[in-house]
Amino acid sequence: MRFQIPPQSHMERLKISAMYLSTQRGLNRSAWGSIGWGAFTLALGLFLKTHTVFDYIWLAIGLFLVLEGLWIMRSVAADPRVLLVESFALALLGMLNTVGLYFEIKSGLRPIVGLQIILAGVLQLISAYATFRSYAAYKRIYEYLDRACLHELEMKIGDMWKRKVGLDQDLADFKYDNKKCKAKFLPDMAIVLLQEGRQVILAEKAEVSIESTRGIMLSKMLKVELRIDDEKFKTDMKPESLERWRTWLQPNQNPDQVSL
């Protein structure tokens, strides 16, 4: 989605709200990741039943990650700084599981699951870096979020993900990256839910083009290229869904541009 910071129009404020909803849903996945790593750390620490200083720090970080993940899942609007705290905790845990474990081995200790812990530590460091990188974008979105526009967008989305497409002319479904997606057509915009509903995109008619490339052998589905701004989505779409995109785009788009 294309918008300016700070937003200059109502549509741009709605697009920031869409980015915020996508980020919040991403935070839920991040929360499950924290709970998973924390539970793994606690379970392994209690299983080994060791009593070094490193082990107590290890267990404390594991407990913190579990609590932090639960807090994010229960929070309506998590502060962006929680990403910094989570990335720091994951980085510290990753360092303990790589560098710290290395020094323990050098001191003469023989961990039971040394190699597996080092691999887990590398994954934790990667997760810490990815979480840290997402902080800046989330912070900017959070600062310019208009709560009234967020509420308006949530009302527009409503129960569209749960609704069956059927004969409902304002809905279309399709697949992208083998994941279910949906679009809801409003007079001035389309609301697109990608990645099983986790990513929210808003698009005006002028920002969208769609073209059927070919059919799928032994299937009623069509290969359709959907373009929103500069992004291209190679999708699998039923003819009726393509027709609904086509109807919504008129008269901004020449009907001959879309072939069934």
VOPAGU-2260 file (C-alpha; in pm, 1 decimal, decimal comma):
REM VOPAGU-2260
SITE   aa  ch    i         X         Y         Z
SITE  MET   A    0       0,0       0,0       0,0
SITE  ARG   A    1     119,1     347,0     -83,0
SITE  PHE   A    2      71,2     628,4     169,6
SITE  GLN   A    3     257,9     919,9     320,2
SITE  ILE   A    4     381,8     969,6     674,2
SITE  PRO   A    5     222,3    1175,0     819,6
SITE  PRO   A    6     -98,9    1082,8     632,7
SITE  GLN   A    7    -249,0    1353,1     412,3
SITE  SER   A    8    -595,4    1211,3     346,6
SITE  HIS   A    9    -865,6     997,7     499,8
SITE  MET   A   10    -773,9     706,6     270,8
SITE  GLU   A   11    -412,2     722,9     384,5
SITE  ARG   A   12    -524,4     713,1     747,4
SITE  LEU   A   13    -729,8     403,4     664,6
SITE  LYS   A   14    -426,2     245,1     498,4
SITE  ILE   A   15    -218,1     308,2     809,7
SITE  SER   A   16    -496,2     140,6    1007,0
SITE  ALA   A   17    -472,5    -158,6     770,7
SITE  MET   A   18     -96,1    -176,2     827,6
SITE  TYR   A   19    -158,0    -157,7    1201,4
SITE  LEU   A   20    -404,7    -447,9    1189,4
SITE  SER   A   21    -155,3    -654,9     988,2
SITE  THR   A   22     118,7    -576,1    1239,3
SITE  GLN   A   23    -104,8    -662,9    1533,6
SITE  ARG   A   24    -181,7    -999,8    1377,0
SITE  GLY   A   25     191,0   -1045,4    1322,3
SITE  LEU   A   26     246,5    -967,1    1689,9
SITE  ASN   A   27      16,1   -1254,2    1779,4
SITE  ARG   A   28     243,3   -1490,0    1584,3
SITE  SER   A   29     541,3   -1332,4    1757,3
SITE  ALA   A   30     370,5   -1390,4    2092,5
SITE  TRP   A   31     327,0   -1759,6    2014,3
SITE  GLY   A   32     695,1   -1768,0    1919,1
SITE  SER   A   33     792,2   -1616,6    2254,6
SITE  ILE   A   34     574,4   -1864,7    2441,3
SITE  GLY   A   35     721,9   -2151,6    2241,1
SITE  TRP   A   36    1084,5   -2053,2    2301,9
SITE  GLY   A   37    1013,2   -1976,4    2667,3
SITE  ALA   A   38     837,9   -2308,5    2726,1
SITE  PHE   A   39    1118,6   -2492,7    2545,0
SITE  THR   A   40    1378,1   -2321,0    2764,8
SITE  LEU   A   41    1188,7   -2389,5    3086,5
SITE  ALA   A   42    1120,6   -2752,7    3000,0
SITE  LEU   A   43    1480,5   -2819,9    2903,9
SITE  GLY   A   44    1616,9   -2633,2    3206,8
SITE  LEU   A   45    1395,1   -2824,5    3448,4
SITE  PHE   A   46    1477,1   -3153,3    3273,2
SITE  LEU   A   47    1853,5   -3102,6    3307,2
SITE  LYS   A   48    1824,8   -2999,3    3675,2
SITE  THR   A   49    2157,6   -2815,4    3682,4
SITE  HIS   A   50    2242,9   -2530,3    3919,0
SITE  THR   A   51    2498,1   -2301,9    3752,7
SITE  VAL   A   52    2452,0   -1924,8    3728,7
SITE  PHE   A   53    2398,4   -1956,4    3353,0
SITE  ASP   A   54    2117,5   -2203,9    3411,9
SITE  TYR   A   55    1930,8   -1972,4    3648,2
SITE  ILE   A   56    1962,0   -1683,6    3400,2
SITE  TRP   A   57    1847,7   -1922,6    3126,1
SITE  LEU   A   58    1537,4   -2023,5    3323,3
SITE  ALA   A   59    1458,7   -1662,1    3413,0
SITE  ILE   A   60    1466,1   -1560,7    3045,5
SITE  GLY   A   61    1245,3   -1857,6    2955,3
SITE  LEU   A   62     988,7   -1755,6    3217,8
SITE  PHE   A   63    1002,2   -1394,4    3099,0
SITE  LEU   A   64     938,7   -1496,5    2735,3
SITE  VAL   A   65     635,4   -1704,2    2834,7
SITE  LEU   A   66     486,7   -1418,7    3040,3
SITE  GLU   A   67     568,3   -1159,8    2773,4
SITE  GLY   A   68     404,1   -1372,2    2503,4
SITE  LEU   A   69      89,6   -1417,3    2713,5
SITE  TRP   A   70      77,5   -1043,5    2782,5
SITE  ILE   A   71      99,3    -959,2    2409,0
SITE  MET   A   72    -180,4   -1203,3    2328,0
SITE  ARG   A   73    -409,0   -1044,8    2588,6
SITE  SER   A   74    -314,6    -686,7    2498,4
SITE  VAL   A   75    -553,3    -493,6    2274,2
SITE  ALA   A   76    -279,4    -259,3    2148,2
SITE  ALA   A   77      76,3    -359,9    2235,9
SITE  ASP   A   78     324,6     -73,9    2272,9
SITE  PRO   A   79     599,7     -90,2    2006,2
SITE  ARG   A   80     863,3     -99,4    2282,8
SITE  VAL   A   81     754,3    -454,3    2361,2
SITE  LEU   A   82     932,1    -556,0    2039,6
SITE  LEU   A   83    1258,7    -414,0    2173,2
SITE  VAL   A   84    1216,2    -602,7    2500,1
SITE  GLU   A   85    1133,9    -926,1    2318,0
SITE  SER   A   86    1426,3    -891,1    2076,9
SITE  PHE   A   87    1662,7    -823,3    2369,3
SITE  ALA   A   88    1539,1   -1130,0    2559,8
SITE  LEU   A   89    1568,9   -1352,9    2250,8
SITE  ALA   A   90    1916,0   -1214,8    2174,0
SITE  LEU   A   91    2032,6   -1278,2    2531,5
SITE  LEU   A   92    1888,8   -1630,1    2525,7
SITE  GLY   A   93    2051,0   -1693,9    2187,2
SITE  MET   A   94    2387,2   -1569,1    2315,8
SITE  LEU   A   95    2363,2   -1794,2    2621,2
SITE  ASN   A   96    2278,9   -2090,3    2399,1
SITE  THR   A   97    2571,9   -2025,6    2164,2
SITE  VAL   A   98    2856,1   -1822,7    2317,2
SITE  GLY   A   99    2764,1   -1908,3    2677,5
SITE  LEU   A  100    2740,4   -2278,1    2599,8
SITE  TYR   A  101    3075,0   -2262,4    2422,6
SITE  PHE   A  102    3244,0   -2125,1    2736,5
SITE  GLU   A  103    3072,1   -2388,0    2950,7
SITE  ILE   A  104    3214,4   -2659,1    2725,4
SITE  LYS   A  105    3558,2   -2492,4    2737,6
SITE  SER   A  106    3542,5   -2499,6    3117,4
SITE  GLY   A  107    3502,9   -2878,4    3114,1
SITE  LEU   A  108    3124,8   -2922,1    3127,4
SITE  ARG   A  109    2964,7   -3168,3    2886,7
SITE  PRO   A  110    2606,1   -3062,7    2806,6
SITE  ILE   A  111    2370,4   -3348,8    2721,0
SITE  VAL   A  112    2214,8   -3172,0    2422,2
SITE  GLY   A  113    2492,5   -2931,2    2326,2
SITE  LEU   A  114    2455,0   -2929,8    1947,0
SITE  GLN   A  115    2074,0   -2900,8    1957,4
SITE  ILE   A  116    2096,1   -2608,3    2199,9
SITE  ILE   A  117    2347,9   -2428,1    1977,6
SITE  LEU   A  118    2117,2   -2469,3    1677,3
SITE  ALA   A  119    1825,7   -2338,3    1884,8
SITE  GLY   A  120    2044,1   -2044,6    1989,7
SITE  VAL   A  121    2118,1   -1956,4    1627,2
SITE  LEU   A  122    1744,3   -1960,3    1548,9
SITE  GLN   A  123    1678,2   -1740,9    1853,1
SITE  LEU   A  124    1936,6   -1487,1    1736,0
SITE  ILE   A  125    1772,5   -1479,3    1392,3
SITE  SER   A  126    1430,2   -1428,6    1555,8
SITE  ALA   A  127    1574,5   -1150,7    1771,9
SITE  TYR   A  128    1709,9    -969,1    1466,1
SITE  ALA   A  129    1380,8   -1004,6    1273,3
SITE  THR   A  130    1184,6    -875,4    1574,4
SITE  PHE   A  131    1421,6    -579,7    1616,9
SITE  ARG   A  132    1393,7    -487,7    1247,8
SITE  SER   A  133    1012,6    -471,7    1268,6
SITE  TYR   A  134    1026,9    -219,9    1556,2
SITE  ALA   A  135    1087,9      96,7    1348,7
SITE  ALA   A  136     799,8      35,0    1105,0
SITE  TYR   A  137     556,3     -55,4    1382,9
SITE  LYS   A  138     658,4     252,0    1583,8
SITE  ARG   A  139     586,3     486,1    1291,1
SITE  ILE   A  140     248,4     325,5    1227,4
SITE  TYR   A  141     160,4     337,8    1597,5
SITE  GLU   A  142     249,8     709,3    1623,5
SITE  TYR   A  143      23,9     813,9    1335,0
SITE  LEU   A  144    -261,7     573,6    1396,9
SITE  ASP   A  145    -603,9     740,6    1399,7
SITE  ARG   A  146    -823,6     538,0    1635,9
SITE  ALA   A  147   -1143,4     661,2    1470,7
SITE  CYS   A  148   -1017,0     540,7    1130,3
SITE  LEU   A  149    -909,9     211,6    1285,4
SITE  HIS   A  150   -1259,8     159,9    1422,1
SITE  GLU   A  151   -1409,8     256,6    1084,0
SITE  LEU   A  152   -1188,8       1,3     904,7
SITE  GLU   A  153   -1273,0    -271,9    1153,7
SITE  MET   A  154   -1643,4    -202,0    1091,9
SITE  LYS   A  155   -1588,1    -220,5     714,6
SITE  ILE   A  156   -1404,6    -552,6     747,9
SITE  GLY   A  157   -1670,2    -689,9     980,9
SITE  ASP   A  158   -1715,6   -1064,2     942,8
SITE  MET   A  159   -1596,5   -1081,7     580,7
SITE  TRP   A  160   -1348,0   -1359,1     656,2
SITE  LYS   A  161   -1618,9   -1582,0     802,5
SITE  ARG   A  162   -1878,8   -1511,8     535,1
SITE  LYS   A  163   -1923,2   -1756,8     250,3
SITE  VAL   A  164   -1867,2   -1605,4     -90,1
SITE  GLY   A  165   -2156,0   -1783,6    -265,2
SITE  LEU   A  166   -2384,5   -1536,6    -439,4
SITE  ASP   A  167   -2256,4   -1240,8    -237,1
SITE  GLN   A  168   -2145,0   -1001,6    -512,5
SITE  ASP   A  169   -1929,2    -786,5    -284,5
SITE  LEU   A  170   -1697,7   -1077,1    -194,6
SITE  ALA   A  171   -1440,6   -1276,3    -389,0
SITE  ASP   A  172   -1198,7   -1543,7    -277,9
SITE  PHE   A  173    -875,7   -1668,7    -432,4
SITE  LYS   A  174    -548,2   -1836,0    -343,5
SITE  TYR   A  175    -205,5   -1676,1    -326,1
SITE  ASP   A  176     104,1   -1874,9    -227,2
SITE  ASN   A  177    -135,8   -2165,4    -171,9
SITE  LYS   A  178    -307,9   -1971,6     108,3
SITE  LYS   A  179    -670,0   -1863,0     117,9
SITE  CYS   A  180    -738,5   -1493,5      54,4
SITE  LYS   A  181   -1051,8   -1280,5      30,5
SITE  ALA   A  182   -1153,0    -945,2    -111,4
SITE  LYS   A  183   -1446,2    -725,1     -17,6
SITE  PHE   A  184   -1560,2    -464,9    -270,4
SITE  LEU   A  185   -1682,4    -125,7    -152,7
SITE  PRO   A  186   -1767,6     167,8    -382,1
SITE  ASP   A  187   -1442,3     354,1    -310,5
SITE  MET   A  188   -1202,2      72,0    -216,6
SITE  ALA   A  189   -1135,3    -299,0    -197,6
SITE  ILE   A  190   -1034,9    -463,8     129,1
SITE  VAL   A  191    -802,9    -757,3      62,6
SITE  LEU   A  192    -714,2   -1014,6     327,6
SITE  LEU   A  193    -403,2   -1217,9     240,8
SITE  GLN   A  194    -213,2   -1495,5     418,5
SITE  GLU   A  195    -521,2   -1665,0     565,0
SITE  GLY   A  196    -656,1   -1327,6     676,4
SITE  ARG   A  197    -341,8   -1214,4     858,5
SITE  GLN   A  198    -245,4    -934,5     617,9
SITE  VAL   A  199    -482,6    -645,9     544,5
SITE  ILE   A  200    -449,7    -437,6     227,9
SITE  LEU   A  201    -664,7    -147,4     108,2
SITE  ALA   A  202    -672,7     -54,4    -258,5
SITE  GLU   A  203    -849,5     211,4    -461,1
SITE  LYS   A  204    -965,4     128,4    -812,3
SITE  ALA   A  205    -690,1     333,0    -974,3
SITE  GLU   A  206    -429,8     123,6    -788,9
SITE  VAL   A  207    -558,8    -213,4    -911,1
SITE  SER   A  208    -533,2    -407,4   -1235,2
SITE  ILE   A  209    -613,0    -770,5   -1293,6
SITE  GLU   A  210    -546,3   -1004,0   -1583,4
SITE  SER   A  211    -628,5   -1368,7   -1644,2
SITE  THR   A  212    -328,7   -1546,9   -1796,3
SITE  ARG   A  213    -450,5   -1904,0   -1846,0
SITE  GLY   A  214    -666,7   -2178,4   -1703,1
SITE  ILE   A  215    -548,3   -2461,5   -1478,7
SITE  MET   A  216    -562,6   -2806,2   -1636,2
SITE  LEU   A  217    -845,5   -3025,3   -1504,0
SITE  SER   A  218    -966,5   -2741,4   -1282,8
SITE  LYS   A  219   -1220,2   -2460,1   -1295,5
SITE  MET   A  220    -959,7   -2224,6   -1146,7
SITE  LEU   A  221    -778,5   -1960,2   -1350,2
SITE  LYS   A  222    -426,4   -1826,3   -1319,0
SITE  VAL   A  223    -478,6   -1456,6   -1252,4
SITE  GLU   A  224    -222,5   -1182,1   -1200,5
SITE  LEU   A  225    -349,5    -925,0    -950,6
SITE  ARG   A  226    -157,8    -598,2    -925,4
SITE  ILE   A  227    -201,5    -359,1    -633,7
SITE  ASP   A  228      22,8     -54,2    -666,1
SITE  ASP   A  229     364,8    -197,6    -756,3
SITE  GLU   A  230     300,5    -541,0    -606,5
SITE  LYS   A  231     214,3    -840,4    -822,6
SITE  PHE   A  232      20,8   -1137,6    -687,0
SITE  LYS   A  233       5,7   -1451,2    -900,3
SITE  THR   A  234    -320,4   -1603,4    -782,7
SITE  ASP   A  235    -554,2   -1895,3    -849,1
SITE  MET   A  236    -908,3   -1766,0    -888,9
SITE  LYS   A  237   -1250,1   -1896,0    -987,3
SITE  PRO   A  238   -1413,3   -1735,3   -1294,1
SITE  GLU   A  239   -1691,5   -1585,7   -1080,5
SITE  SER   A  240   -1440,1   -1419,5    -848,9
SITE  LEU   A  241   -1251,7   -1277,9   -1147,2
SITE  GLU   A  242   -1581,2   -1144,3   -1283,2
SITE  ARG   A  243   -1650,1    -969,5    -952,6
SITE  TRP   A  244   -1309,1    -799,7    -967,0
SITE  ARG   A  245   -1388,5    -699,7   -1325,0
SITE  THR   A  246   -1729,2    -557,0   -1232,0
SITE  TRP   A  247   -1585,5    -359,0    -941,2
SITE  LEU   A  248   -1307,1    -210,2   -1156,1
SITE  GLN   A  249   -1540,8     -70,7   -1420,9
SITE  PRO   A  250   -1535,5     194,0   -1557,7
SITE  ASN   A  251   -1174,9     258,2   -1442,9
SITE  GLN   A  252   -1050,1     -36,2   -1641,8
SITE  ASN   A  253   -1126,3    -142,8   -1996,0
SITE  PRO   A  254   -1320,7    -474,0   -1977,9
SITE  ASP   A  255   -1105,6    -609,1   -2263,5
SITE  GLN   A  256    -804,8    -600,1   -2028,6
SITE  VAL   A  257    -954,7    -893,0   -1836,6
SITE  SER   A  258   -1022,9   -1210,6   -2027,4
SITE  LEU   A  259   -1206,6   -1511,5   -1891,8
